[in-house]
Amino acid sequence: MMFDSRKFYPQTLVFYLACLSGMLIFALVTYFLNLENGALGDPPFGIWIWISAAFGLMGILSSDFAFSWLSNRLDPHSSWEFRSKNLRVALIIRYLLLQISATVAGVAFIISGNMYTFLIMLGIIGFSLFRWPKREQMIQQLHASQDEAELI
């Protein structure tokens, strides 16, 4: 299969929206499950809030660290296909680390019923909204020439 750089941005955007919608749907499911079953009401600073806060913080920090580390390693002299595929891998890792930490907070909310864990999950989802893939940033991170930038 040939690499088509015109599809690079739309495919990346679709993957981002899939991850974001997965987090939002899971948040709605966890919220309505706890409404239906009744929250157990873990103490305000029970173990589950600490677990979800730790995973949330680790997910946010590690997603930015992994993305920065992988995108800074892109060699501007390598082929366009190699650079774009590696940037896509970096973006996928970024989004999945955020999704994993939101899922852990959602599971903690299902188990404990503590609303703070749900708010942590919403915070991670909100942070994910600020990680929207932007065409201009991708052009800069790919070290794209003028011809390559027009293809994105």
C-alpha angles and dihedrals in degrees: 000000000000121000112247111197093192087070095048098092097039092049091048090049092050091052091049092050091048091054092045094048090047090055092047094048091048090050091053092047093050092047094051093043090057092046091052098042096035122245116274090217105226111202111277093258101030124147094270094061090052092048094048092044091050093048091045093052092043091048094051095044096042093047091055093041094049092046093048093046094048097042093047090055092063109118110223089210096057122095122287091240093052093049095047094047091050092048089051090052089051091051093047091051090049094052095043093051089054091046093050093052091048090050092052090052090048092051089048088053092051092049100041105024087219110152091210090067089053090051089051088053091050089048091055090048089049090051089051089057089063090055093067108149109250123199094222093052091049091052090052095045092048092051085230122190119226092265092048092046091057090056094058 
